[in-house]
Amino acid sequence: MVRARSTPMQYGFVLDQRRCIGCHACTVACKSENEVPLGDFRTWVKYTEVGSFPAVRRHFAVLRCNQCTDAPCVTICPVIALTKRPDGIVDLDKDVCIGCKACMQACPYDALYLNEESGGAEKCHFCAHRIEQGLKPACEVVCPEVAIISGDLHDPTSPVSRLLAEVPGAVARRPEQGTGPNVFYLGAHAASLEPGTAREEDMYLWSDRRSPKPPLPAVDAEALQRPDARVALDVDHKLHWGWKVSAYLVTKGIAAGAALWAPFVAFMPSASPLGRSYMPELLAMVFLLLTNVLLVIDLKRPKLFLSILLRPNMRSWLVKGAWVLMAFGGITAAILLARVCGFDGLADGLRWTNLVGGSLAAAYTAFLFAQCEGRDLWQHTRVLLPHLLVQAACLGGAALLPFVPDQKLAMAVVVLALAHHALGLFERFGHHETHNAKMAAALLPVIPAWRGSKLSAFHVGMATTTFATLLSMLLLLGGVAHPAALALCAVFAAGGLFLYEQAYVRAGQLPPLS
């Protein structure tokens, strides 16, 4: 049950749900002790009702950070704001956090929240300031039923270790994520600990939900949710990555895709001198700049963005991605400089080298998303990685067509758009191993194209990209190679991909983690 030692100590909790009465004393004590803002929680009590009237029973589950042995939030944090202490507590330095919100995507337990006033992430730190003074966490002190027991899981004589040894059946939340959670439950109902299996309605016990989620399609709801269980009370968690992340995927794709086509433009006789010599790199630089702007303004503390370079966590793909984008931008700038200085041979040679830079720029997000342990849909890396390359080549080619009106290029762009469409459908209907990923895939077509719309961003987005690239090919085959018409097709193709990314990014965050 308890993971092998990786630290001299490992503080953890046993939450005895056999004794819990759902009084919320732990929540109140935590908020008071740690000055948790209104509407945010470091620990909270979830109510799940199981059964049919009149045989209905309410089950409680106290939820919080699991002080993971292999904490994914520590791995993904780009600036080492999150650390694993020698005593096993996962701590967070609020002053260092840049507000990138990646830790919230990495946590499979929804244990982190964003302090909107400070712009930094916060979480349960086991009341480390009390532990250092030989005191117990505030939640444990106030529990009237002694349902919260803390201690060193590596010490066989500690209260938690003795309780786990004496009472069989202790379970942890979402052990399949491989994080090594160090919070164990006694007597908790499975529907309380397995998020998404109980129905979530628009109304809680005492109020409307703050952020109701779109319902699952009926067929998927029947397959994924228990008909006899519903969540009566829980904490709603916000979706922290939105349109800026979706737009970043599009702009980065155009930049990388233009570079991927650059070496082959010389073999396209219909290319204009500007298109042949400069446009691939100019497009790459412009959209790379937009990509960087989107990444910085998405930070809640944008003034601290240089911390990614000044105190980098080299295990984080946010940091590795930053280095990839810098290298890609450097090679692209060198190609432009060589071309301006008249070194065309050097520029052409560097274009072949930049195939590596463009490919890495397009694909690194697959590895970043793989570190988001809380978003199982995004961890479909064997599909996402080639999908990102296909998207980049498709959009980069479409963006070049107004300057390189080549029929073969147009046909290749259409094939790539069809491949994007097929890979998108595979994300929806392909095999997904976890309940979380299956639920997210079922929600893909439910995301509206825009607020209040009944159109599906997923389906409309893919159809728009496919239609726009097909139209550009037909225009070229028909002898209508007007740059404005081809540019308009490229804009619609990018807009379609943006809608698809909106569905993909949002749907991945919708399945509950608590």
C-alpha positions in Angstrom: 0.0 0.0 0.0 2.7 2.5 1.0 5.2 3.4 -1.7 8.9 2.5 -1.4 10.9 5.2 0.3 12.3 8.0 -1.8 12.7 10.5 1.1 13.8 9.9 4.8 10.3 10.8 5.8 6.9 10.9 4.1 4.2 12.7 5.8 0.7 11.6 4.9 -2.9 11.3 6.0 -5.4 8.6 6.8 -8.9 9.9 6.3 -11.3 7.7 8.1 -14.6 8.2 6.3 -16.2 5.7 8.6 -16.1 8.4 11.3 -16.5 11.6 9.2 -19.8 13.4 9.7 -19.3 15.9 6.9 -19.2 18.9 9.3 -16.7 20.9 7.2 -14.7 21.8 10.3 -11.5 20.8 8.5 -12.3 23.1 5.6 -13.0 26.1 7.9 -9.9 25.5 9.9 -7.8 25.3 6.8 -9.2 28.5 5.3 -8.6 30.3 8.6 -5.1 29.0 9.2 -3.8 29.6 5.7 -5.9 32.7 4.7 -7.5 30.8 1.8 -9.4 33.3 -0.4 -13.2 33.2 -0.7 -14.3 30.6 -3.2 -11.1 28.6 -3.1 -10.2 25.5 -1.0 -7.2 23.5 0.1 -9.3 20.8 1.6 -13.0 20.3 1.2 -15.8 17.7 1.8 -17.6 16.1 -1.1 -21.1 14.6 -0.7 -22.1 11.7 -2.9 -25.6 10.2 -2.6 -25.9 6.6 -3.6 -29.1 4.6 -4.1 -32.7 5.2 -5.1 -35.4 6.6 -2.9 -36.2 5.7 -0.2 -32.9 3.6 0.2 -30.5 6.5 -0.3 -27.3 7.1 1.7 -25.0 10.1 1.7 -21.3 9.4 1.7 -18.6 11.9 2.6 -15.1 12.2 1.2 -12.5 14.7 2.5 -10.4 15.8 -0.5 -7.0 17.5 -0.6 -3.4 17.4 -1.9 -2.0 13.9 -1.8 1.6 14.9 -1.1 2.6 12.6 -4.0 5.8 10.5 -3.9 6.3 11.4 -7.6 4.5 14.7 -7.7 3.7 15.7 -11.3 3.2 19.3 -10.2 6.8 19.5 -9.1 8.0 18.0 -12.4 6.0 20.4 -14.7 6.6 23.6 -12.7 9.0 25.6 -14.9 10.5 27.8 -12.2 10.9 25.4 -9.2 8.2 27.1 -7.3 7.0 23.6 -6.2 9.4 21.3 -4.4 9.3 18.0 -2.6 10.8 18.5 0.9 12.9 15.9 2.7 9.9 15.2 5.0 7.8 14.3 1.9 5.6 17.5 1.9 5.0 19.1 -1.5 5.5 22.8 -0.8 5.0 25.8 -2.9 6.8 29.1 -2.9 4.1 31.7 -3.7 6.7 34.4 -4.4 8.4 32.4 -7.2 5.3 31.2 -9.0 4.7 32.9 -12.4 1.1 31.8 -12.7 1.5 29.6 -15.7 -1.2 27.2 -14.3 0.6 24.1 -15.6 0.7 22.6 -12.1 -3.1 22.6 -12.1 -3.2 20.6 -15.3 -0.6 18.2 -13.9 -2.4 17.5 -10.6 -4.8 14.5 -10.9 -6.6 15.6 -7.8 -7.5 19.2 -8.4 -5.5 20.1 -5.4 -4.1 23.4 -6.6 -6.0 26.7 -7.2 -5.1 30.1 -8.5 -5.2 33.0 -6.1 -6.8 35.6 -8.3 -5.5 38.5 -6.2 -1.8 37.5 -6.2 -1.8 35.6 -9.5 0.1 32.7 -7.9 -0.9 29.1 -7.4 -1.6 27.8 -3.9 -2.3 24.4 -2.3 -2.3 22.4 0.9 1.2 22.2 2.3 0.4 20.0 5.2 0.5 23.1 7.5 4.3 22.9 7.2 4.6 25.9 9.4 2.9 24.0 12.2 4.7 20.8 11.5 8.0 22.6 11.9 6.9 23.6 15.4 5.9 20.1 16.4 2.2 20.8 15.9 -0.4 18.9 14.0 -2.1 20.3 10.8 -5.0 22.6 11.6 -7.6 20.3 10.0 -6.6 17.4 12.2 -6.8 19.4 15.4 -10.4 20.6 14.8 -11.9 17.3 13.6 -14.4 16.3 16.2 -14.5 12.7 15.3 -10.8 12.0 14.9 -11.4 11.1 11.3 -8.1 12.9 10.2 -4.9 11.2 11.2 -1.5 12.5 10.0 2.0 11.2 10.5 5.1 9.7 8.9 4.2 6.8 6.6 7.8 5.6 6.6 7.8 5.2 10.4 6.1 1.9 11.3 5.3 3.2 14.8 3.5 6.4 13.7 -0.3 6.5 14.1 -0.9 6.5 10.4 1.3 3.5 9.8 -0.3 1.5 12.7 -3.8 2.3 11.4 -3.0 1.2 7.9 -1.5 -2.0 9.3 -4.4 -2.8 11.6 -7.4 -1.8 9.4 -7.5 -3.5 6.0 -9.0 -2.0 2.9 -7.3 1.4 2.8 -7.4 3.0 -0.7 -5.9 6.0 -2.4 -7.4 8.2 -5.1 -6.5 7.6 -8.7 -3.5 5.3 -8.1 -3.4 4.5 -11.8 -1.8 7.9 -12.4 1.4 6.5 -10.9 1.9 9.6 -8.7 2.2 7.6 -5.4 -0.5 9.4 -3.4 0.1 9.6 0.3 -3.5 10.2 1.5 -5.4 7.0 2.3 -9.1 6.5 2.8 -10.8 4.0 5.1 -14.5 3.2 4.5 -15.0 5.7 1.6 -17.5 4.7 -1.1 -16.0 4.1 -4.5 -18.4 6.6 -6.1 -16.9 9.3 -3.9 -13.3 8.6 -4.8 -13.6 7.8 -8.5 -14.4 11.2 -10.1 -16.9 11.2 -12.9 -18.6 8.0 -12.1 -21.4 9.7 -10.1 -23.8 12.0 -12.0 -23.1 15.7 -11.8 -26.2 17.9 -12.1 -26.5 21.6 -12.5 -27.6 22.0 -8.8 -25.9 21.1 -5.6 -27.5 20.4 -2.2 -27.9 24.1 -1.3 -27.2 26.0 -4.5 -26.7 26.1 -8.2 -23.3 25.1 -9.4 -21.0 27.9 -10.1 -19.6 26.4 -13.3 -22.0 23.8 -14.6 -20.5 21.6 -17.3 -22.1 20.5 -20.6 -23.8 17.1 -20.2 -22.3 14.0 -21.7 -24.1 12.5 -24.8 -26.7 10.0 -23.5 -24.9 7.0 -24.8 -21.6 7.9 -23.2 -23.4 8.9 -19.9 -24.9 5.5 -19.7 -21.5 3.8 -20.3 -19.4 6.0 -18.0 -21.7 7.0 -15.1 -23.5 5.1 -12.4 -27.3 5.5 -12.5 -27.6 5.2 -8.7 -25.1 7.9 -7.7 -25.0 11.6 -7.9 -22.7 14.3 -6.5 -24.7 16.4 -4.0 -22.0 18.8 -3.0 -18.5 19.4 -4.3 -16.1 22.3 -5.1 -16.2 23.6 -8.7 -12.8 24.0 -10.3 -12.1 26.5 -13.0 -10.8 25.7 -16.5 -7.4 27.5 -16.4 -6.3 27.1 -20.0 -8.5 28.7 -22.6 -8.4 30.5 -25.9 -4.9 31.7 -25.5 -3.6 28.2 -25.4 -5.8 27.2 -28.3 -4.4 30.2 -30.3 -0.9 29.3 -29.3 -1.3 25.9 -30.8 -2.4 27.5 -34.1 0.3 30.2 -34.3 3.0 27.8 -33.4 1.8 25.4 -36.0 1.9 28.0 -38.7 5.4 29.1 -37.7 6.7 25.5 -37.6 4.9 24.5 -40.8 6.3 27.3 -42.8 9.8 26.2 -41.8 9.0 22.6 -42.7 8.0 23.6 -46.3 10.9 26.1 -46.7 13.5 23.7 -48.2 11.0 22.5 -50.8 9.9 25.9 -52.1 13.0 26.1 -54.3 11.6 23.2 -56.3 8.3 24.9 -56.9 8.5 26.9 -60.2 5.3 28.9 -59.6 6.8 30.5 -56.4 7.4 34.3 -56.6 10.9 35.6 -55.8 9.6 36.8 -52.5 7.9 33.5 -51.8 10.9 31.5 -52.7 13.5 33.5 -50.8 11.9 35.1 -47.8 8.3 34.2 -47.1 8.8 30.8 -45.2 11.1 32.5 -42.7 9.1 35.7 -42.5 5.9 33.8 -41.7 7.8 31.7 -39.2 9.2 34.7 -37.4 5.9 36.6 -37.3 3.9 33.7 -36.0 6.6 32.7 -33.6 6.5 36.2 -32.2 2.7 35.9 -31.8 3.2 32.5 -30.1 5.6 34.0 -27.5 3.2 36.9 -26.9 0.3 34.5 -26.3 2.5 32.4 -23.9 3.5 35.5 -21.9 0.1 37.2 -21.6 -1.4 33.9 -20.5 0.7 34.0 -17.4 -0.9 35.5 -14.3 2.4 37.1 -13.5 3.7 38.0 -16.9 6.4 40.3 -15.5 8.1 37.2 -14.1 8.3 35.3 -17.5 12.1 35.5 -17.6 12.2 33.2 -14.5 11.7 30.3 -17.0 15.3 31.1 -18.2 16.8 32.4 -15.0 15.7 29.6 -12.6 14.6 26.8 -14.9 13.4 23.3 -13.9 14.9 21.3 -16.7 12.5 18.4 -16.2 9.6 20.7 -17.3 8.6 20.7 -20.9 7.6 24.3 -20.5 11.3 25.0 -20.1 12.4 22.6 -22.8 9.8 24.1 -25.1 11.1 27.6 -24.4 14.6 26.4 -25.4 13.2 24.7 -28.5 11.4 27.9 -29.6 14.5 30.0 -28.9 16.6 27.6 -31.0 14.0 27.5 -33.8 13.8 31.3 -33.8 17.6 31.6 -33.8 18.0 29.4 -36.9 15.2 31.1 -38.7 16.7 34.5 -38.0 20.1 33.2 -39.2 18.5 32.1 -42.5 17.0 35.6 -43.1 20.3 37.3 -42.2 22.2 35.0 -44.6 19.7 35.7 -47.3 19.9 39.5 -46.8 23.7 39.3 -46.9 23.6 37.4 -50.2 24.7 34.0 -48.8 21.9 32.1 -50.5 23.8 28.8 -50.4 24.2 29.1 -46.6 20.5 30.1 -46.3 19.4 27.1 -48.3 21.5 24.8 -46.3 20.2 26.2 -43.0 16.7 25.6 -44.2 17.4 21.8 -44.2 18.8 22.1 -40.7 15.7 24.0 -39.7 13.5 21.0 -40.5 14.7 19.7 -37.1 13.8 23.0 -35.4 10.4 23.2 -37.1 9.6 19.6 -36.2 10.5 20.1 -32.6 8.6 23.4 -32.4 5.5 21.7 -33.7 5.7 18.5 -31.7 7.1 19.5 -28.2 3.6 20.3 -26.9 2.8 16.6 -27.1 5.5 16.0 -24.4 4.3 19.0 -22.4 0.7 17.7 -22.4 2.0 14.3 -21.5 3.2 15.9 -18.2 -0.4 17.0 -17.5 -1.3 13.9 -15.4 -4.7 15.4 -14.6 -5.7 15.5 -18.3 -5.7 12.0 -19.7 -7.0 13.0 -23.1 -3.9 15.1 -23.7 -1.7 12.1 -22.8 -2.6 10.2 -26.0 0.9 11.1 -27.1 1.2 8.5 -29.9 -1.7 10.3 -31.6 -1.1 13.8 -30.5 2.6 14.0 -31.6 1.9 13.1 -35.3 -1.3 15.1 -35.2 0.7 18.3 -34.2 3.1 17.7 -37.1 0.2 17.2 -39.5 -1.5 20.4 -38.3 1.7 22.4 -38.6 2.5 21.2 -42.2 -1.1 21.8 -43.2 -1.3 25.3 -41.9 2.2 26.2 -42.9 1.5 25.1 -46.4 -1.8 26.9 -46.6 -0.2 30.1 -45.4 2.5 29.8 -48.1 0.0 29.2 -51.0 -0.7 33.0 -51.6 3.1 33.4 -52.3 3.8 29.9 -53.7 0.7 29.1 -55.7 1.9 25.6 -56.5 -0.7 22.9 -57.4 1.2 20.1 -55.8 1.6 22.1 -52.6 -2.2 22.7 -52.6 -2.9 19.0 -53.0 -0.5 18.1 -50.2 -2.2 20.6 -47.9 -5.6 19.0 -48.7 -4.2 15.6 -47.9 -2.8 16.9 -44.6 -6.2 18.5 -43.8 -7.9 15.2 -44.4 -5.3 13.5 -42.1 -6.0 16.1 -39.4 -9.7 15.3 -39.8 -9.0 11.6 -39.5 -6.8 12.0 -36.4 -9.4 14.3 -34.8 -12.0 11.6 -35.3 -9.6 9.0 -33.9 -9.2 11.2 -30.7 -13.0 11.1 -30.4 -13.7 7.4 -31.2 -10.3 5.7 -30.7 -9.3 3.6 -27.7 -8.8 5.4 -24.5 -7.5 3.5 -21.5 -8.8 5.6 -18.5 -12.3 6.7 -17.4 -11.1 10.3 -17.5 -9.9 10.1 -21.1 -13.1 8.4 -22.2 -15.2 11.1 -20.6 -13.1 13.9 -22.2 -13.3 12.2 -25.6 -17.1 12.0 -25.3 -17.2 15.8 -24.5 -15.2 16.8 -27.6 -18.2 17.3 -29.9 -20.2 19.0 -27.0 -18.0 22.1 -26.8 -19.9 25.0 -28.6 -18.1 26.8 -31.4 -18.7 30.0 -29.5 -20.7 31.0 -26.4 -24.4 30.4 -26.9 -23.9 28.5 -30.2 -25.4 25.1 -30.8 -22.7 24.3 -33.3 -19.9 21.9 -32.3 -16.5 23.5 -32.3 -15.0 20.1 -32.9 -17.0 19.2 -36.0 -17.3 22.7 -37.4 -13.6 23.3 -36.9 -12.4 20.2 -38.7 -15.0 20.7 -41.5 -13.9 24.3 -42.0 -10.2 23.5 -42.2 -10.9 20.7 -44.7 -13.2 22.8 -46.8 -10.9 25.8 -46.9 -7.9 23.8 -48.0 -10.0 22.0 -50.6 -11.2 25.3 -52.0 -7.7 26.6 -52.3 -6.7 23.5 -54.3 -9.8 23.9 -56.6 -8.9 27.6 -57.1 -5.4 26.7 -58.2 -6.5 23.8 -60.4 -9.0 26.1 -62.0 -6.4 28.7 -62.8 -7.6 31.2 -60.2 -4.4 31.8 -58.3 -5.3 35.2 -56.8 -3.2 35.8 -53.6 -6.2 37.4 -51.8 -8.4 34.4 -52.4 -5.7 32.0 -51.3 -5.0 34.1 -48.2 -8.6 34.1 -47.3 -8.7 30.3 -47.6 -5.6 30.1 -45.3 -7.4 32.3 -42.7 -10.4 30.0 -42.7 -8.2 27.0 -42.4 -6.5 28.5 -39.4 -9.8 29.5 -37.9 -11.1 26.0 -38.3 -8.1 24.6 -36.5 -8.6 27.2 -33.7 -12.1 25.9 -33.2 -10.8 22.3 -33.1 -8.2 23.3 -30.5 -10.8 25.0 -28.4 -12.7 21.8 -28.2 -9.6 19.7 -27.5 -8.2 22.0 -24.8 -11.5 22.6 -23.1 -12.8 19.0 -23.3 -9.5 17.7 -21.7 -10.2 19.9 -18.6 -13.9 19.1 -18.2 -13.9 15.6 -16.6 -13.9 16.1 -12.8 -10.8 15.2 -10.8 -12.4 15.3 -7.4 
